[in-house]
């Protein structure tokens, strides 16, 4: 396994084959038509769509959703570590990955770490997971935006993706890691100082000239380490926030243009730290066994990873493919997007803002608040919230339910009114009044089927109040 020219990470034959046993991407439901931007902002715009996280989503909630999708493919597998990469962390000074850990109901012995601040941090998290013992969950998520009417606002997108790595002893490896090459160079191409809401970019030609030799060198070293050539590559994924450099490196890679993977720029946008994993997850949904997949990431240098798919891929059935999510989105008006991002200040409902959530109260109800765990009585009845009289717990995060009644509330405080509350009867038992999300109020109906999703209720005094909401079960669901 090659780290870089002349450097090795050990003989792969001397240890169990480690690779990807599950992969999934998560795309928010809302989409922004880029053509609607120019008429309001006077700039930006362009063709196609970009994904938009809802007002109640952040990098942590999206990471939870991607992780849930990935772990569904390997039931019973418990990650020994969780690594979370993002350039848009909801918290500093505390670990964001602990909320993901809690939402997934992992045991205290599973470690949780953040890898923050840069697109390359996602590859650092993946590289650390490669060398770990036991199963590893590596998840990346980002909300990406820029100034109104800026190129970044148009070309970026929001999303998440998760990879589960293991040695194949607990779940079959879908794509085995054959080689990794890494090149690092210090130069200022894209940067953002702490506290700044937007990133800045140096002249595009400069970045392109720096990345061309780095991308080509890392790719050549990784292929050489695997004993392959460019002609052997079946799928080349090139990712990075410098679009011009990504296109140039792909064009000069020597790989047949027909084997260069679509970067989803016209339908999703660039999802920052999540983008390499998102593109890789989409490739593994359609790749065939015994194919060579190369992931090449341009970020403060270049990382090239060579993977070979296995026979296990033929039996795989992803629960919610990226392709299905691409087809399932709904538009969001540009003004609503600006309000969700805090760029456009709108009049809130004239009600008191919510108070800061209690840390001590949240700690006493972690299983319910983060894991959505109810309780079961001796007769088999399910209680939500859990009853202190019941002895058995009953996980409900994967349950689906039916809307039995609902109300549209235009007076309660919400960052995006109106609020839709529904009483949901869950299959197998259990009833709970719950807020609906990813819905249009005028389209909600009694009898709608819903599933649970991890969201942010509000933020007060800098503390994010996470809990579960219900969203419609749509075509392309599990």
Secondary structure per residue as TSV (DSSP state, phi and psi in degrees):
chain	resnum	aa	ss	phi	psi
A	1	X	-	360.0	121.0
A	2	X	E	-96.0	131.4
A	3	X	E	-87.3	-40.5
A	4	X	E	-172.1	175.7
A	5	X	T	-53.4	120.0
A	6	X	T	80.9	1.6
A	7	X	E	-120.2	138.4
A	8	X	E	-122.7	157.6
A	9	X	-	-110.5	19.2
A	10	X	-	107.6	166.6
A	11	X	-	-86.9	114.9
A	12	X	G	-58.8	-28.7
A	13	X	G	-69.7	-17.2
A	14	X	G	-85.4	-2.5
A	15	X	S	-143.0	164.7
A	16	X	-	-57.8	146.0
A	17	X	-	-66.7	120.6
A	18	X	-	-106.6	139.9
A	19	X	E	-168.7	-164.1
A	20	X	E	-87.4	124.4
A	21	X	E	-105.1	-13.1
A	22	X	E	-160.3	149.0
A	23	X	E	-153.0	142.5
A	24	X	E	-156.3	147.6
A	25	X	E	-113.6	155.3
A	26	X	E	-129.6	126.5
A	27	X	-	-117.0	130.1
A	28	X	-	-57.5	157.3
A	29	X	S	-71.2	-31.8
A	30	X	E	-87.0	148.6
A	31	X	E	-132.0	140.5
A	32	X	E	-106.9	123.3
A	33	X	E	-75.1	115.5
A	34	X	G	-61.5	-25.7
A	35	X	G	-66.5	-17.5
A	36	X	G	-86.0	-6.3
A	37	X	T	-76.8	-46.4
A	38	X	H	-60.7	-39.9
A	39	X	H	-62.3	-23.8
A	40	X	H	-99.5	-47.7
A	41	X	H	-92.0	-15.9
A	42	X	S	80.1	2.2
A	43	X	S	-158.3	-174.1
A	44	X	-	69.3	-134.9
A	45	X	-	78.5	-144.7
A	46	X	-	111.3	-169.1
A	47	X	S	-100.2	157.1
A	48	X	S	87.0	-165.8
A	49	X	E	-128.6	160.3
A	50	X	E	-130.5	147.6
A	51	X	E	-76.2	147.1
A	52	X	E	-132.8	120.5
A	53	X	-	-68.7	140.9
A	54	X	-	-67.6	167.3
A	55	X	T	-60.5	-22.7
A	56	X	T	-102.0	16.8
A	57	X	-	-114.7	147.1
A	58	X	-	-142.8	-173.1
A	59	X	H	-61.2	-36.0
A	60	X	H	-68.1	-47.3
A	61	X	H	-63.8	-38.8
A	62	X	H	-68.2	-36.4
A	63	X	H	-63.3	-38.4
A	64	X	H	-60.9	-44.8
A	65	X	H	-64.7	-42.4
A	66	X	H	-64.5	-40.3
A	67	X	H	-65.7	-40.7
A	68	X	H	-60.3	-43.3
A	69	X	H	-63.1	-42.1
A	70	X	H	-68.0	-44.0
A	71	X	H	-71.2	-21.4
A	72	X	H	-62.7	-25.6
A	73	X	T	-75.6	-18.5
A	74	X	T	-128.6	65.5
A	75	X	T	-58.0	135.8
A	76	X	T	90.2	-15.5
A	77	X	-	-79.3	127.9
A	78	X	-	-111.9	113.1
A	79	X	-	-60.9	135.4
A	80	X	S	-77.1	-25.5
A	81	X	E	-139.7	149.2
A	82	X	E	-122.0	125.3
A	83	X	E	-121.0	126.8
A	84	X	E	-118.7	122.5
A	85	X	E	-115.3	135.3
A	86	X	E	-164.3	154.8
A	87	X	S	-102.3	0.6
A	88	X	S	-127.4	62.3
A	89	X	-	-69.7	134.3
A	90	X	S	-64.2	-28.0
A	91	X	-	-127.7	149.9
A	92	X	S	-120.1	158.6
A	93	X	S	75.5	-9.7
A	94	X	S	-140.0	157.9
A	95	X	-	-79.8	121.9
A	96	X	T	-73.2	-31.1
A	97	X	H	-65.7	-17.0
A	98	X	H	-67.2	-32.8
A	99	X	H	-67.4	-38.1
A	100	X	H	-63.7	-45.5
A	101	X	H	-55.2	-45.3
A	102	X	H	-69.3	-41.6
A	103	X	H	-64.9	-30.8
A	104	X	T	-85.9	-4.2
A	105	X	T	58.4	46.4
A	106	X	-	-83.6	153.5
A	107	X	-	-72.5	159.6
A	108	X	T	-58.9	-23.2
A	109	X	T	-74.5	-12.6
A	110	X	S	-83.4	120.4
A	111	X	E	-79.1	150.8
A	112	X	E	-132.7	129.4
A	113	X	E	-135.7	150.4
A	114	X	E	-100.7	143.2
A	115	X	E	-127.5	100.6
A	116	X	E	-118.1	158.9
A	117	X	S	106.1	-24.2
A	118	X	S	-148.4	159.6
A	119	X	T	-61.2	-35.5
A	120	X	H	-68.7	-18.9
A	121	X	H	-61.0	-29.9
A	122	X	H	-64.8	-40.9
A	123	X	H	-70.9	-32.4
A	124	X	H	-63.7	-39.8
A	125	X	H	-64.1	-41.9
A	126	X	H	-65.2	-40.6
A	127	X	H	-65.6	-39.1
A	128	X	H	-63.3	-39.0
A	129	X	H	-66.7	-31.3
A	130	X	H	-60.5	-35.8
A	131	X	T	-90.9	3.7
A	132	X	S	-87.6	159.3
A	133	X	S	-91.2	147.1
A	134	X	S	80.6	177.2
A	135	X	-	-74.2	144.5
A	136	X	E	-129.8	134.8
A	137	X	E	-104.2	120.5
A	138	X	E	-116.6	119.9
A	139	X	E	-131.1	141.3
A	140	X	E	-132.1	142.7
A	141	X	E	-152.2	148.2
A	142	X	E	-152.0	143.2
A	143	X	-	-101.8	121.1
A	144	X	-	-118.5	130.9
A	145	X	-	-152.6	178.8
A	146	X	-	-153.6	-173.8
A	147	X	S	-62.9	149.8
A	148	X	T	-57.1	127.6
A	149	X	T	82.7	3.1
A	150	X	-	-82.8	159.4
A	151	X	H	-59.1	-38.7
A	152	X	H	-60.4	-41.5
A	153	X	H	-57.8	-36.0
A	154	X	H	-79.9	-43.6
A	155	X	H	-85.2	-17.5
A	156	X	B	-82.4	167.1
A	157	X	-	-152.9	169.9
A	158	X	-	-110.6	143.1
A	159	X	E	174.3	179.3
A	160	X	E	-149.7	160.5
A	161	X	E	-155.5	147.8
A	162	X	E	-132.1	141.6
A	163	X	E	-123.6	138.2
A	164	X	E	-111.9	123.7
A	165	X	E	-110.0	142.3
A	166	X	E	-161.0	176.3
A	167	X	-	-94.9	4.2
A	168	X	S	91.5	-4.2
A	169	X	S	-77.2	-22.8
A	170	X	S	-109.2	-25.1
A	171	X	S	-154.6	141.6
A	172	X	-	-63.1	140.3
A	173	X	-	-73.9	129.3
A	174	X	S	-86.7	-35.9
A	175	X	E	-144.6	115.6
A	176	X	E	-88.4	140.5
A	177	X	E	-79.8	121.8
A	178	X	E	-106.6	-30.2
A	179	X	E	-163.1	150.8
A	180	X	E	-143.2	126.6
A	181	X	E	-122.0	139.5
A	182	X	E	-134.7	131.8
A	183	X	E	-127.6	136.5
A	184	X	E	-124.7	138.5
A	185	X	-	-149.7	139.3
A	186	X	-	-91.1	115.8
A	187	X	-	-159.3	152.5
A	188	X	-	-97.2	107.8
A	189	X	S	-112.4	-59.6
A	190	X	E	-125.8	137.1
A	191	X	E	-151.4	158.2
A	192	X	-	-152.5	127.3
A	193	X	-	-84.7	153.5
A	194	X	T	-54.1	133.1
A	195	X	T	93.6	-13.5
A	196	X	-	-84.5	135.5
A	197	X	S	-82.6	-13.0
A	198	X	S	-131.7	155.8
A	199	X	-	-99.7	161.0
A	200	X	E	-117.8	156.0
A	201	X	E	-132.0	134.5
A	202	X	-	-74.9	173.1
A	203	X	-	-53.7	131.0
A	204	X	H	-59.8	-37.3
A	205	X	H	-62.0	-36.6
A	206	X	H	-60.4	-50.4
A	207	X	H	-61.5	-39.7
A	208	X	H	-61.9	-43.5
A	209	X	H	-66.7	-31.2
A	210	X	H	-74.6	-39.0
A	211	X	H	-79.1	-25.6
A	212	X	H	-57.1	-54.5
A	213	X	H	-69.2	-31.2
A	214	X	H	-67.0	-47.9
A	215	X	H	-64.0	-43.9
A	216	X	H	-64.9	-40.0
A	217	X	H	-67.9	-42.7
A	218	X	H	-65.7	-41.8
A	219	X	H	-62.5	-46.1
A	220	X	H	-61.6	-42.0
A	221	X	H	-67.1	-40.0
A	222	X	H	-67.7	-41.9
A	223	X	H	-65.8	-40.1
A	224	X	H	-63.3	-39.8
A	225	X	H	-63.5	-27.6
A	226	X	T	-95.1	-0.4
A	227	X	T	70.4	35.5
A	228	X	-	-125.8	169.4
A	229	X	-	-125.8	174.1
A	230	X	G	-60.4	-29.5
A	231	X	G	-68.1	-18.9
A	232	X	G	-86.6	-8.4
A	233	X	-	-78.9	124.5
A	234	X	S	-91.7	-32.2
A	235	X	E	-141.9	118.2
A	236	X	E	-108.9	116.7
A	237	X	E	-102.3	119.2
A	238	X	E	-117.0	122.7
A	239	X	E	-131.8	151.9
A	240	X	-	164.8	160.4
A	241	X	S	-83.7	-7.0
A	242	X	-	-95.4	92.7
A	243	X	H	-58.5	-39.8
A	244	X	H	-65.8	-41.0
A	245	X	H	-67.3	-39.8
A	246	X	H	-58.8	-46.2
A	247	X	H	-65.9	-40.3
A	248	X	H	-67.6	-44.0
A	249	X	H	-63.6	-42.0
A	250	X	H	-62.1	-41.9
A	251	X	H	-67.5	-31.3
A	252	X	T	-99.9	10.5
A	253	X	S	-73.6	-20.1
A	254	X	S	86.0	-5.0
A	255	X	S	-84.2	139.2
A	256	X	-	-51.0	128.8
A	257	X	G	-54.6	-30.4
A	258	X	G	-68.7	-12.8
A	259	X	G	-104.3	3.3
A	260	X	B	-84.2	125.4
A	261	X	-	-73.5	137.3
A	262	X	-	-57.0	129.1
A	263	X	-	-84.9	6.7
A	264	X	-	61.5	21.8
A	265	X	T	-65.8	-29.7
A	266	X	T	-84.8	-16.5
A	267	X	T	-117.8	-21.6
A	268	X	T	-123.6	-44.1
A	269	X	-	94.2	-179.5
A	270	X	B	-91.5	119.8
A	271	X	-	-95.8	25.0
A	272	X	G	64.2	-127.1
A	273	X	G	-61.1	-27.3
A	274	X	G	-79.0	-17.7
A	275	X	H	-63.8	-44.0
A	276	X	H	-57.2	-43.5
A	277	X	H	-70.2	-36.7
A	278	X	H	-63.0	-45.5
A	279	X	H	-66.0	-39.1
A	280	X	H	-65.3	-42.0
A	281	X	H	-61.9	-39.5
A	282	X	H	-68.2	-33.8
A	283	X	H	-67.3	-42.9
A	284	X	H	-68.3	-12.8
A	285	X	T	-75.9	-22.9
A	286	X	T	-123.9	-5.6
A	287	X	-	-70.0	155.4
A	288	X	-	-101.5	163.1
A	289	X	T	-60.2	151.7
A	290	X	T	58.8	43.8
A	291	X	-	-115.9	151.9
A	292	X	E	-96.5	121.2
A	293	X	E	-114.5	127.3
A	294	X	E	-116.4	126.0
A	295	X	E	-104.3	116.9
A	296	X	E	-119.5	117.2
A	297	X	E	-116.6	126.1
A	298	X	E	-102.2	106.1
A	299	X	S	-161.1	104.3
A	300	X	S	54.0	39.5
A	301	X	E	132.4	-147.4
A	302	X	E	-153.3	140.9
A	303	X	E	-122.4	129.8
A	304	X	E	-126.2	123.3
A	305	X	E	-120.7	127.0
A	306	X	E	-103.2	124.8
A	307	X	E	-122.6	147.3
A	308	X	E	-122.9	124.9
A	309	X	E	-71.8	155.6
A	310	X	-	-115.8	177.0
A	311	X	G	-65.1	-23.2
A	312	X	G	-62.9	-22.5
A	313	X	G	-64.2	-29.7
A	314	X	G	-65.8	-29.4
A	315	X	G	-93.2	0.8
A	316	X	-	-77.0	143.0
A	317	X	-	-136.3	88.9
A	318	X	-	-58.2	137.7
A	319	X	S	-71.0	-33.1
A	320	X	S	-148.7	81.5
A	321	X	-	-59.3	151.3
A	322	X	H	-57.5	-38.3
A	323	X	H	-61.0	-38.9
A	324	X	H	-68.0	-39.0
A	325	X	H	-66.5	-35.1
A	326	X	H	-60.0	-36.3
A	327	X	H	-85.2	-6.2
A	328	X	T	-105.9	4.7
A	329	X	-	-78.3	169.2
A	330	X	E	-134.6	149.8
A	331	X	E	-72.2	154.6
A	332	X	-	-127.8	133.6
A	333	X	-	-63.0	149.0
A	334	X	H	-60.9	-38.6
A	335	X	H	-62.9	-38.2
A	336	X	H	-65.9	-41.7
A	337	X	H	-57.8	-45.3
A	338	X	H	-62.9	-38.0
A	339	X	H	-67.5	-43.4
A	340	X	H	-60.6	-34.5
A	341	X	T	-82.8	-6.4
A	342	X	T	80.6	9.5
A	343	X	S	-78.6	-36.5
A	344	X	S	-111.7	116.6
A	345	X	-	-81.2	119.8
A	346	X	-	-114.5	158.8
A	347	X	-	-69.5	118.9
A	348	X	-	-81.1	166.6
A	349	X	-	-56.9	141.5
A	350	X	S	-81.8	68.5
A	351	X	S	-135.1	155.7
A	352	X	-	-60.2	140.5
A	353	X	-	-70.3	152.9
A	354	X	-	-65.3	149.8
A	355	X	-	-81.5	160.3
A	356	X	-	-58.2	134.3
A	357	X	-	-69.8	149.0
A	358	X	-	-83.6	123.4
A	359	X	H	-64.5	-39.2
A	360	X	H	-68.2	-39.8
A	361	X	H	-66.8	-40.8
A	362	X	H	-63.0	-39.1
A	363	X	H	-65.5	-29.0
A	364	X	H	-77.7	-16.5
A	365	X	T	-127.5	35.3
A	366	X	H	-57.5	-43.9
A	367	X	H	-59.5	-41.1
A	368	X	H	-78.7	-46.5
A	369	X	H	-66.0	-44.4
A	370	X	T	-98.9	-36.3
A	371	X	T	-99.0	-7.1
A	372	X	-	51.9	57.5
A	373	X	E	-105.5	121.8
A	374	X	E	-93.8	-162.1
A	375	X	E	-132.7	162.4
A	376	X	E	-130.3	131.3
A	377	X	-	-88.1	179.4
A	378	X	T	-64.3	-26.4
A	379	X	T	-87.0	-0.6
A	380	X	S	95.0	2.2
A	381	X	-	-72.2	141.2
A	382	X	E	-101.7	132.9
A	383	X	E	-119.5	131.5
A	384	X	S	-134.0	122.8
A	385	X	S	-58.5	166.4
A	386	X	-	-63.9	143.2
A	387	X	-	-88.2	136.5
A	388	X	T	-68.4	-11.5
A	389	X	T	-85.2	-16.4
A	390	X	-	-85.8	144.9
A	391	X	-	-95.1	-20.8
A	392	X	E	-105.8	139.5
A	393	X	E	-90.0	156.8
A	394	X	E	-142.9	100.2
A	395	X	E	-61.5	136.5
A	396	X	-	-127.3	0.7
A	397	X	T	-62.6	-29.0
A	398	X	T	-95.5	2.3
A	399	X	-	-77.6	148.2
A	400	X	E	-106.9	160.0
A	401	X	E	-148.7	-176.3
A	402	X	E	-128.4	136.6
A	403	X	E	-73.1	117.3
A	404	X	E	-96.4	-27.1
A	405	X	E	-162.8	160.4
A	406	X	E	-155.8	164.2
A	407	X	E	-139.9	145.3
A	408	X	E	-103.3	112.3
A	409	X	E	-103.2	113.9
A	410	X	S	-101.5	5.5
A	411	X	S	-110.6	-30.1
A	412	X	S	-67.8	153.9
A	413	X	-	-67.9	131.8
A	414	X	-	-157.3	142.1
A	415	X	T	-67.0	-15.5
A	416	X	T	-146.5	73.1
A	417	X	S	-68.5	157.4
A	418	X	-	-83.9	163.5
A	419	X	E	-97.3	135.0
A	420	X	E	-108.3	116.9
A	421	X	E	-106.6	141.4
A	422	X	E	-137.1	151.5
A	423	X	E	-95.5	122.1
A	424	X	E	-112.6	127.7
A	425	X	E	-96.9	121.8
A	426	X	E	-89.7	144.6
A	427	X	T	-63.7	131.4
A	428	X	T	90.4	-3.9
A	429	X	S	114.9	153.0
A	430	X	-	107.4	137.6
A	431	X	E	-138.3	141.4
A	432	X	E	-154.4	133.1
A	433	X	E	-71.8	128.3
A	434	X	E	-147.1	151.7
A	435	X	E	-80.0	141.1
A	436	X	B	-94.9	148.9
A	437	X	-	-137.2	165.5
A	438	X	S	56.5	40.0
A	439	X	-	-130.1	157.8
A	440	X	-	-102.0	123.7
A	441	X	G	-53.9	-36.4
A	442	X	G	-75.4	-9.3
A	443	X	G	-104.5	-5.2
A	444	X	-	-71.0	140.0
A	445	X	-	-143.2	149.9
A	446	X	T	-61.7	135.7
A	447	X	T	99.4	-8.9
A	448	X	-	-61.5	137.2
A	449	X	E	-87.4	137.2
A	450	X	E	-133.1	159.9
A	451	X	E	-130.3	165.6
A	452	X	E	-93.2	145.9
A	453	X	E	-142.3	142.6
A	454	X	E	-83.5	121.8
A	455	X	E	-137.3	175.8
A	456	X	E	-103.6	121.2
A	457	X	E	-72.9	-47.9
A	458	X	E	-170.2	171.5
A	459	X	E	-124.8	127.6
A	460	X	E	-137.7	129.8
A	461	X	T	56.6	33.8
A	462	X	T	79.6	1.2
A	463	X	E	-102.7	125.4
A	464	X	E	-85.6	127.2
A	465	X	E	-97.7	98.5
A	466	X	E	-90.2	143.1
A	467	X	E	-161.9	-169.7
A	468	X	E	-107.8	140.9
A	469	X	E	-122.0	172.8
A	470	X	E	-111.2	142.6
A	471	X	E	-131.2	156.8
A	472	X	E	-63.1	143.3
A	473	X	-	-81.0	115.5
A	474	X	-	-110.5	165.7
A	475	X	T	-57.9	137.2
A	476	X	T	94.5	1.9
A	477	X	-	-75.7	-170.9
A	478	X	-	-66.4	360.0
